[in-house]
């Protein structure tokens, strides 16, 4: 199947069993994300945003429905194939930066390449480091970096394998207003300058305003 969309979701459903109760986290989600689009998914806690994020990133299987990422049908993937997709097609940015404290910023970024068996930085990646404003901070360990700088390193790590889609889960949740604005401007810049497709989930309408388009989730559905 050839898809013009970077993400295509149809009638996506996810049900968890908690004790003797079925929890319907997703209740028939339809979503298209175009190549090069910056989409924000907004909703309160418990709306299904994080479940959607984990399924799109290949971190959890759906109960039912169709999920296509960059023309690939996730339903037909085994665990090893999903792992490879996570390493090569998807970049993850989380609220907690998840940097290894014993490694420098440079080595944290290089580790992502090593895990995905990518031998060298992609052409032009130095320009991305300049855009992120961390080119002169690469030899520092996380404890010597501010929260905003740590998040920029985490974004660089997510981009080093040239992922088709960047998934950002509350990327400014641990940052103050100034650093939040800086990181959101950087995401917007990556989208505009290199055409990076970005899906960001957030509870913050002000953060969502940096995206091209916003969709709202509530009770496991897109409204």
Backbone as CSV, one residue per row, in Angstrom:
resi,resn,N_x,N_y,N_z,CA_x,CA_y,CA_z,C_x,C_y,C_z
1,UNK,0.853,-1.200,0.000,0.000,0.000,0.000,0.882,1.240,0.000
2,UNK,0.584,2.190,-0.874,1.353,3.432,-0.947,0.562,4.546,-0.285
3,UNK,1.156,5.149,0.737,0.458,6.180,1.504,1.149,7.519,1.347
4,UNK,0.417,8.571,0.958,1.027,9.900,0.933,1.238,10.451,2.334
5,UNK,0.534,9.887,3.326,0.656,10.372,4.687,1.861,9.727,5.382
6,UNK,2.438,10.477,6.324,3.476,9.884,7.161,2.852,8.952,8.191
7,UNK,1.697,9.355,8.735,0.962,8.522,9.682,-0.468,8.373,9.179
8,UNK,-0.951,7.157,9.196,-2.344,6.886,8.818,-2.914,5.907,9.838
9,UNK,-3.961,6.335,10.521,-4.591,5.529,11.561,-6.084,5.413,11.252
10,UNK,-6.603,4.208,11.346,-8.025,3.984,11.105,-8.619,3.091,12.186
11,UNK,-9.670,3.607,12.836,-10.454,2.867,13.823,-9.548,2.201,14.871
12,UNK,-8.590,2.988,15.371,-7.611,2.457,16.321,-8.240,2.298,17.695
13,UNK,-8.046,1.109,18.264,-8.623,0.797,19.567,-7.582,0.128,20.449
14,UNK,-7.625,0.478,21.731,-6.743,-0.163,22.704,-7.508,-0.372,23.989
15,UNK,-7.553,-1.621,24.434,-8.248,-1.978,25.660,-7.275,-2.662,26.605
16,UNK,-7.234,-2.175,27.851,-6.416,-2.785,28.892,-7.321,-3.520,29.877
17,UNK,-6.811,-4.622,30.383,-7.530,-5.338,31.429,-6.923,-4.946,32.768
18,UNK,-7.707,-4.300,33.625,-7.255,-3.908,34.955,-8.126,-4.653,35.965
19,UNK,-7.546,-5.699,36.566,-8.349,-6.553,37.436,-9.420,-7.245,36.625
20,UNK,-10.665,-6.986,36.957,-11.778,-7.570,36.207,-12.484,-6.534,35.338
21,UNK,-11.819,-5.398,35.134,-12.445,-4.307,34.388,-11.663,-4.048,33.099
22,UNK,-12.373,-3.880,31.997,-11.763,-3.472,30.738,-11.714,-1.951,30.666
23,UNK,-10.525,-1.408,30.451,-10.332,0.030,30.307,-10.100,0.326,28.825
24,UNK,-10.994,1.108,28.233,-10.919,1.419,26.807,-10.141,2.723,26.637
25,UNK,-8.816,2.599,26.421,-7.955,3.781,26.314,-8.149,4.501,24.991
26,UNK,-8.353,3.740,23.916,-8.644,4.313,22.600,-9.921,3.671,22.076
27,UNK,-10.803,4.509,21.533,-12.141,4.045,21.161,-12.464,4.371,19.704
28,UNK,-11.581,3.987,18.801,-11.867,4.206,17.389,-11.284,5.510,16.865
29,UNK,-9.969,5.635,16.919,-9.284,6.864,16.509,-8.944,6.800,15.024
30,UNK,-9.291,7.854,14.294,-8.869,8.062,12.912,-7.961,9.284,12.880
31,UNK,-6.815,9.151,12.198,-5.869,10.269,12.163,-4.959,10.139,10.957
32,UNK,-4.750,11.249,10.256,-3.754,11.345,9.191,-2.785,12.460,9.536
33,UNK,-1.497,12.214,9.348,-0.465,13.231,9.510,0.332,13.270,8.215
34,UNK,0.345,14.413,7.565,1.037,14.548,6.293,2.551,14.595,6.503
35,UNK,3.285,14.256,5.465,4.735,14.395,5.505,5.098,15.869,5.668
36,UNK,6.004,16.137,6.600,6.424,17.502,6.833,5.490,18.327,7.695
37,UNK,4.475,17.695,8.284,3.526,18.415,9.135,3.991,18.398,10.586
38,UNK,3.646,19.453,11.317,3.861,19.538,12.754,2.475,19.518,13.394
39,UNK,2.124,18.387,14.000,0.797,18.191,14.583,0.903,18.122,16.093
40,UNK,0.010,18.822,16.772,-0.105,18.726,18.225,-1.386,17.981,18.576
41,UNK,-1.261,17.019,19.477,-2.417,16.302,20.014,-2.597,16.766,21.453
42,UNK,-3.727,17.413,21.710,-3.980,18.053,23.003,-5.100,17.310,23.721
43,UNK,-4.970,17.211,25.020,-6.040,16.612,25.802,-5.620,16.466,27.249
44,UNK,-6.586,16.294,28.141,-6.276,16.147,29.561,-5.676,14.778,29.859
45,UNK,-5.162,14.620,31.048,-4.661,13.326,31.497,-5.777,12.287,31.399
46,UNK,-5.440,11.113,30.872,-6.431,10.049,30.741,-7.228,10.100,29.459
47,UNK,-6.886,11.024,28.561,-7.663,11.165,27.326,-7.269,10.150,26.262
48,UNK,-6.111,9.494,26.432,-5.645,8.522,25.443,-4.433,8.980,24.659
49,UNK,-3.925,10.189,24.959,-2.785,10.732,24.207,-1.562,9.822,24.300
50,UNK,-1.207,9.432,25.514,0.002,8.638,25.696,-0.148,7.255,25.080
51,UNK,-1.325,6.682,25.148,-1.554,5.382,24.511,-1.373,5.489,23.004
52,UNK,-1.908,6.543,22.415,-1.726,6.783,20.983,-0.239,6.923,20.658
53,UNK,0.476,7.693,21.462,1.913,7.906,21.287,2.660,6.577,21.281
54,UNK,2.364,5.725,22.245,3.089,4.460,22.369,2.785,3.524,21.198
55,UNK,1.566,3.539,20.710,1.229,2.682,19.575,1.897,3.200,18.300
56,UNK,1.861,4.503,18.073,2.486,5.066,16.877,3.995,4.835,16.876
57,UNK,4.608,4.812,18.053,6.040,4.573,18.151,6.426,3.104,18.171
58,UNK,5.451,2.213,18.029,5.753,0.791,18.054,6.112,0.261,19.426
59,UNK,5.757,1.031,20.466,6.071,0.625,21.833,5.000,-0.279,22.424
60,UNK,3.819,-0.290,21.814,2.719,-1.128,22.290,1.840,-1.483,21.097
61,UNK,1.290,-2.700,21.063,0.413,-3.080,19.963,-1.014,-2.592,20.207
62,UNK,-1.762,-2.297,19.140,-3.166,-1.942,19.326,-4.009,-3.185,19.554
63,UNK,-5.181,-2.988,20.111,-6.145,-4.087,20.222,-6.809,-4.341,18.885
64,UNK,-7.086,-3.263,18.144,-7.714,-3.375,16.823,-7.446,-2.088,16.048
65,UNK,-7.640,-2.161,14.739,-7.486,-0.983,13.899,-6.225,-1.032,13.053
66,UNK,-6.090,-0.043,12.161,-4.956,0.035,11.245,-3.993,1.136,11.675
67,UNK,-2.686,0.849,11.582,-1.643,1.837,11.864,-0.573,1.709,10.785
68,UNK,-0.367,2.790,10.050,0.682,2.848,9.034,1.639,3.981,9.387
69,UNK,2.949,3.687,9.382,3.982,4.693,9.611,4.900,4.705,8.391
70,UNK,4.932,5.825,7.692,5.788,5.963,6.505,5.541,4.814,5.527
71,UNK,4.264,4.485,5.332,3.883,3.453,4.375,4.026,2.026,4.858
72,UNK,4.405,1.832,6.127,4.615,0.490,6.673,3.474,0.140,7.616
73,UNK,2.902,-1.043,7.435,1.782,-1.517,8.235,2.320,-2.142,9.526
74,UNK,2.102,-1.484,10.655,2.616,-1.982,11.932,1.983,-3.302,12.338
75,UNK,0.779,-3.578,11.858,0.097,-4.810,12.246,0.829,-6.047,11.739
76,UNK,1.607,-5.903,10.678,2.282,-7.049,10.071,3.702,-7.241,10.604
77,UNK,4.073,-6.447,11.606,5.433,-6.506,12.139,5.520,-7.418,13.350
78,UNK,6.603,-8.198,13.401,6.948,-8.904,14.618,7.696,-7.973,15.555
79,UNK,8.051,-8.473,16.728,8.703,-7.618,17.722,10.050,-7.105,17.217
80,UNK,10.818,-7.959,16.551,12.128,-7.520,16.054,11.978,-6.448,14.988
81,UNK,10.935,-6.563,14.152,10.694,-5.549,13.124,10.254,-4.236,13.750
82,UNK,9.435,-4.311,14.799,9.011,-3.083,15.493,10.207,-2.409,16.156
83,UNK,11.112,-3.222,16.703,12.319,-2.659,17.315,13.147,-1.914,16.277
84,UNK,13.325,-2.518,15.110,14.091,-1.869,14.041,13.411,-0.582,13.583
85,UNK,12.068,-0.612,13.506,11.348,0.588,13.113,11.555,1.704,14.133
86,UNK,11.508,1.363,15.425,11.719,2.371,16.461,13.107,2.993,16.349
87,UNK,14.077,2.183,15.991,15.455,2.662,15.918,15.701,3.534,14.695
88,UNK,15.029,3.240,13.582,15.392,3.875,12.315,14.336,4.810,11.737
89,UNK,13.076,4.621,12.092,12.024,5.453,11.509,11.438,6.469,12.479
90,UNK,11.638,6.240,13.786,10.980,7.070,14.792,12.023,7.650,15.742
91,UNK,11.938,8.955,15.977,12.730,9.595,17.006,11.831,9.973,18.166
92,UNK,12.261,9.703,19.393,11.447,9.958,20.581,12.050,11.087,21.410
93,UNK,11.195,12.005,21.845,11.574,13.035,22.806,10.562,12.988,23.938
94,UNK,11.064,12.855,25.176,10.173,12.699,26.324,10.296,13.888,27.276
95,UNK,9.337,13.976,28.192,9.359,15.030,29.202,10.623,14.910,30.052
96,UNK,10.966,13.678,30.434,12.224,13.427,31.129,13.268,13.123,30.057
97,UNK,14.398,13.767,30.131,15.336,13.767,29.016,15.959,12.393,28.758
98,UNK,16.020,11.545,29.805,16.530,10.179,29.660,17.946,10.130,29.105
99,UNK,18.780,11.088,29.503,20.187,11.057,29.133,20.965,10.222,30.154
100,UNK,21.981,9.502,29.680,22.818,8.737,30.598,23.789,9.680,31.300
101,UNK,23.756,9.749,32.623,24.520,10.774,33.340,26.028,10.610,33.251
102,UNK,26.498,9.392,32.959,27.944,9.166,32.917,28.542,9.480,31.549
103,UNK,27.698,9.758,30.564,28.172,10.031,29.205,28.062,11.512,28.888
104,UNK,28.972,11.994,28.052,28.871,13.369,27.565,27.680,13.493,26.624
105,UNK,27.313,14.733,26.327,26.234,14.965,25.359,26.562,14.287,24.037
106,UNK,27.820,14.423,23.592,28.239,13.807,22.326,28.029,12.290,22.352
107,UNK,28.422,11.655,23.472,28.320,10.205,23.552,26.874,9.745,23.736
108,UNK,26.039,10.556,24.389,24.613,10.232,24.461,24.004,10.194,23.068
109,UNK,24.390,11.147,22.233,23.880,11.185,20.861,24.427,10.009,20.058
110,UNK,25.736,9.741,20.213,26.372,8.655,19.464,25.793,7.293,19.841
111,UNK,25.348,7.151,21.089,24.787,5.879,21.538,23.568,5.495,20.704
112,UNK,22.742,6.479,20.352,21.564,6.200,19.523,21.982,5.666,18.155
113,UNK,23.067,6.214,17.598,23.576,5.714,16.321,24.052,4.276,16.470
114,UNK,24.770,4.027,17.555,25.326,2.697,17.773,24.227,1.650,17.905
115,UNK,23.188,1.975,18.665,22.092,1.023,18.876,21.415,0.679,17.553
116,UNK,21.290,1.677,16.669,20.639,1.464,15.374,21.613,1.020,14.288
117,UNK,22.894,0.774,14.668,23.922,0.345,13.719,24.098,1.343,12.579
118,UNK,24.035,2.623,12.921,24.307,3.692,11.953,25.755,4.131,12.167
119,UNK,26.637,3.940,11.182,28.069,4.112,11.428,28.527,5.548,11.621
120,UNK,27.826,6.507,11.053,28.312,7.893,11.112,27.137,8.857,11.167
121,UNK,27.433,10.065,11.632,26.407,11.102,11.624,25.954,11.380,10.202
122,UNK,24.669,11.670,10.001,24.194,11.970,8.649,24.760,13.293,8.147
123,UNK,24.858,13.462,6.834,25.328,14.730,6.281,24.474,15.892,6.785
124,UNK,25.132,16.952,7.160,24.406,18.132,7.614,23.990,18.109,9.064
125,UNK,24.347,17.027,9.799,23.916,16.956,11.199,24.571,18.038,12.042
126,UNK,25.762,18.464,11.647,26.407,19.567,12.369,25.565,20.835,12.292
127,UNK,24.860,21.010,11.179,23.964,22.163,11.056,22.786,22.042,12.029
128,UNK,22.319,20.814,12.207,21.239,20.586,13.175,21.712,20.904,14.585
129,UNK,22.935,20.522,14.918,23.487,20.828,16.246,23.608,22.332,16.440
130,UNK,23.987,23.042,15.374,24.058,24.499,15.455,22.668,25.083,15.661
131,UNK,21.684,24.569,14.922,20.309,25.044,15.062,19.806,24.822,16.488
132,UNK,20.186,23.696,17.076,19.764,23.377,18.444,20.547,24.162,19.491
133,UNK,21.650,24.789,19.085,22.418,25.618,20.004,23.261,24.843,20.998
134,UNK,23.679,23.611,20.627,24.460,22.800,21.563,25.804,22.375,20.974
135,UNK,26.177,22.927,19.834,27.419,22.502,19.181,28.640,22.694,20.078
136,UNK,28.585,23.695,20.955,29.722,23.959,21.847,29.528,23.361,23.246
137,UNK,28.528,22.489,23.392,28.246,21.888,24.706,28.357,20.357,24.673
138,UNK,28.877,19.823,23.586,28.823,18.382,23.373,29.737,17.594,24.302
139,UNK,30.774,18.218,24.833,31.694,17.500,25.707,31.283,17.556,27.177
140,UNK,30.157,18.183,27.459,29.662,18.282,28.834,28.741,17.108,29.160
141,UNK,28.804,16.665,30.404,27.866,15.650,30.877,26.558,16.327,31.288
142,UNK,25.458,15.555,31.348,24.154,16.163,31.624,24.119,17.056,32.859
143,UNK,24.841,16.680,33.919,24.769,17.477,35.148,25.332,18.885,34.950
144,UNK,26.148,19.088,33.921,26.723,20.406,33.642,25.866,21.209,32.670
145,UNK,24.735,20.656,32.271,23.853,21.316,31.315,22.571,21.765,32.006
146,UNK,22.001,22.842,31.531,20.691,23.272,32.034,19.611,22.321,31.522
147,UNK,18.421,22.446,32.098,17.308,21.609,31.634,17.027,21.816,30.151
148,UNK,17.062,23.069,29.716,16.821,23.356,28.306,17.883,22.739,27.413
149,UNK,19.143,22.794,27.864,20.230,22.191,27.079,20.108,20.670,27.046
150,UNK,19.717,20.071,28.162,19.527,18.621,28.181,18.427,18.201,27.202
151,UNK,17.353,18.981,27.150,16.286,18.632,26.224,16.748,18.798,24.776
152,UNK,17.602,19.783,24.521,18.132,19.953,23.163,19.024,18.784,22.777
153,UNK,19.803,18.283,23.731,20.611,17.087,23.472,19.694,15.898,23.179
154,UNK,18.616,15.785,23.943,17.672,14.691,23.719,17.039,14.792,22.322
155,UNK,16.766,16.010,21.873,16.219,16.195,20.526,17.264,15.809,19.479
156,UNK,18.520,16.213,19.698,19.588,15.833,18.765,19.726,14.316,18.702
157,UNK,19.670,13.667,19.847,19.749,12.200,19.884,18.600,11.576,19.088
158,UNK,17.421,12.163,19.191,16.261,11.640,18.467,16.392,11.828,16.962
159,UNK,17.161,12.837,16.539,17.256,13.169,15.118,18.456,12.542,14.428
160,UNK,19.406,11.986,15.185,20.684,11.593,14.593,20.533,10.475,13.567
161,UNK,19.493,9.669,13.678,19.274,8.592,12.717,18.308,8.995,11.606
162,UNK,18.070,10.298,11.474,17.192,10.846,10.438,15.837,10.135,10.406
163,UNK,15.098,10.174,11.524,13.824,9.461,11.579,12.784,10.089,10.657
164,UNK,11.882,9.246,10.186,10.782,9.744,9.355,9.853,10.634,10.176
165,UNK,9.681,10.283,11.448,8.742,11.003,12.312,9.395,11.230,13.673
166,UNK,9.223,12.424,14.200,9.676,12.745,15.553,8.449,12.781,16.451
167,UNK,8.420,11.911,17.460,7.331,11.863,18.427,7.802,12.516,19.716
168,UNK,7.094,13.554,20.133,7.479,14.319,21.319,6.359,14.245,22.357
169,UNK,6.676,13.709,23.521,5.699,13.508,24.591,5.931,14.551,25.681
170,UNK,5.098,15.581,25.708,5.219,16.666,26.693,6.671,17.166,26.770
171,UNK,7.269,17.566,25.644,8.713,17.856,25.638,9.117,19.053,26.478
172,UNK,8.162,19.892,26.880,8.505,21.055,27.705,7.972,20.926,29.125
173,UNK,7.524,19.729,29.496,6.886,19.552,30.797,7.785,19.824,31.986
174,UNK,9.100,19.651,31.820,10.042,19.876,32.930,10.776,21.201,32.820
175,UNK,10.350,22.065,31.909,11.093,23.294,31.643,10.323,24.525,32.107
176,UNK,11.077,25.574,32.441,10.438,26.847,32.766,9.940,27.512,31.482
177,UNK,9.260,28.636,31.634,8.615,29.272,30.490,9.618,29.658,29.408
178,UNK,10.742,30.225,29.820,11.733,30.670,28.830,12.298,29.496,28.036
179,UNK,12.694,28.422,28.739,13.241,27.266,28.047,12.170,26.519,27.253
180,UNK,10.937,26.512,27.768,9.843,25.890,27.022,9.663,26.568,25.669
181,UNK,9.630,27.892,25.687,9.460,28.643,24.446,10.614,28.391,23.493
182,UNK,11.836,28.324,24.036,13.017,28.080,23.199,12.943,26.709,22.540
183,UNK,12.568,25.683,23.299,12.497,24.326,22.743,11.383,24.234,21.703
184,UNK,10.244,24.849,21.958,9.144,24.822,20.994,9.522,25.556,19.711
185,UNK,10.243,26.657,19.853,10.725,27.366,18.670,11.711,26.496,17.884
186,UNK,12.529,25.728,18.590,13.459,24.825,17.927,12.720,23.728,17.160
187,UNK,11.702,23.146,17.767,10.904,22.133,17.070,10.264,22.728,15.824
188,UNK,9.738,23.942,15.988,9.142,24.616,14.837,10.191,24.867,13.750
189,UNK,11.395,25.267,14.168,12.466,25.505,13.214,12.880,24.240,12.482
190,UNK,12.966,23.115,13.199,13.298,21.846,12.564,12.243,21.460,11.540
191,UNK,11.000,21.699,11.885,9.910,21.406,10.962,10.006,22.275,9.707
192,UNK,10.281,23.553,9.872,10.298,24.465,8.742,11.574,24.358,7.908
193,UNK,12.713,24.146,8.562,13.992,24.181,7.834,14.342,22.862,7.171
194,UNK,14.067,21.754,7.849,14.443,20.471,7.257,13.236,19.601,6.940
195,UNK,12.034,20.134,7.156,10.825,19.397,6.804,10.551,18.211,7.701
196,UNK,11.052,18.258,8.946,10.857,17.144,9.873,9.388,17.011,10.244
197,UNK,8.822,15.828,10.058,7.465,15.545,10.512,7.498,15.371,12.027
198,UNK,6.614,16.075,12.720,6.598,16.044,14.186,5.174,15.822,14.679
199,UNK,5.005,14.887,15.602,3.753,14.741,16.333,4.075,14.956,17.801
200,UNK,3.468,15.963,18.391,3.719,16.320,19.789,2.429,16.161,20.579
201,UNK,2.511,15.456,21.696,1.352,15.406,22.580,1.608,16.333,23.760
202,UNK,0.560,17.030,24.168,0.702,18.019,25.228,-0.665,18.279,25.856
203,UNK,-0.643,18.718,27.095,-1.879,19.173,27.729,-1.987,20.692,27.671
204,UNK,-0.941,21.331,27.097,-0.803,22.785,27.157,-1.199,23.431,25.826
205,UNK,-2.295,24.159,25.766,-2.698,24.812,24.514,-1.671,25.811,23.998
206,UNK,-0.917,26.443,24.905,0.107,27.394,24.467,1.221,26.673,23.714
207,UNK,1.594,25.490,24.155,2.589,24.706,23.427,2.041,24.247,22.083
208,UNK,0.781,23.841,22.082,0.168,23.359,20.843,0.107,24.441,19.776
209,UNK,0.089,25.694,20.191,-0.018,26.797,19.240,1.208,26.897,18.324
210,UNK,2.307,26.238,18.673,3.496,26.254,17.822,3.361,25.305,16.636
211,UNK,2.375,24.416,16.669,2.204,23.421,15.610,1.413,23.988,14.431
212,UNK,1.478,23.259,13.306,0.671,23.626,12.140,-0.815,23.402,12.408
213,UNK,-1.100,22.327,13.141,-2.483,21.880,13.323,-2.601,21.226,14.681
214,UNK,-3.761,21.345,15.274,-4.024,20.753,16.583,-5.264,19.876,16.509
215,UNK,-5.180,18.702,17.102,-6.371,17.874,17.300,-6.517,17.633,18.800
216,UNK,-7.752,17.469,19.233,-8.052,17.316,20.659,-8.544,15.910,20.936
217,UNK,-7.983,15.274,21.970,-8.443,13.959,22.398,-9.189,14.073,23.720
218,UNK,-10.228,13.289,23.812,-10.995,13.190,25.055,-11.667,11.820,25.095
219,UNK,-11.525,11.140,26.222,-12.168,9.840,26.415,-11.839,8.845,25.310
220,UNK,-10.568,8.860,24.873,-10.121,7.868,23.906,-10.513,8.130,22.476
221,UNK,-11.017,9.339,22.216,-11.433,9.679,20.853,-10.866,11.034,20.467
222,UNK,-10.688,11.259,19.176,-10.334,12.571,18.666,-11.627,13.323,18.375
223,UNK,-11.704,14.526,18.970,-12.917,15.324,18.837,-12.850,16.226,17.611
